[in-house]
Amino acid sequence: MANHVACNPKQMEHRLEEAKSAHAVEFSPEYPTIQLISQELLKKYILYAKLNCHPILDNVDQDKIAKMCG
């Protein structure tokens, strides 16, 4: 029940306004509930992912990706 109340459009609008005023962050004009991140933070995230994330795909996953992209 709490999730339903929290996702109520009026509640979402209220929470969005609170977040905007409290943190002075930018939100996407197309998707107002999505918070934008700075270019600098994005660069740091990509560098971190390149250095620390090394996913290993199973054959099944590779086949799925090949079908989606092929």
N, C-alpha and C positions, 0 to 999 in steps of 0.2 A: 504494500500500500504506500509506503514512503516513496518508492521510486515513481509511482504514478503521480503523486502529489508534486514531487520535484520536477517532473517532466511536463507538468501542466504548462501550457503556453504563457499564461500570466506569470507563473512562478519563474519560468525560464527567462522571460523578459526582465523581471525584477533582478534575478541573479546576474544577468548579463550587465545591467546597469551598475550593479554593485561592483562587479569585477572591473568594469571600465573606469569607474571613479577611484577605486582603491589602488590600482596598479598603473594607471596611465599607459596601458599597452594598446597595440593596434589589433583590430579584428578584421577578418576578411569581409569585404563588402558583399560578396556573393553568399558567404556562409557565416553569418554574424556570430555563431557560437564557436567558431574556430579562431583561436588566437594565433596571430602571425609571430614568427620569430625573426630575429635580425639576420642579415646576411653573414655577419661575423660568427654568430652562434651556429648557423647552418654549416659553415666551413669547418668549425671545430668538430661538429657532430660527424661530418663526412670523414674527416681525418681520423677521428677516434674509431669509427666503424671500419675503415680500411686497415687500421693497425690491430684491432682487437676482435673483429668478427670474421670467422672463417667457416661459413656453413658448408656442410658436406651433404650432397644430394644422393638419395638412393636412386637406383635405376628407375623405379616407378615415378619418382619426382622428375627425373630427367626426361622421361617419355612424355609426361604431362606438359612440361614446359616446351618441348619440341612440337607437340601438337598445337599448343596455343600460339606459338610464334611462327609456325611453319605454314 
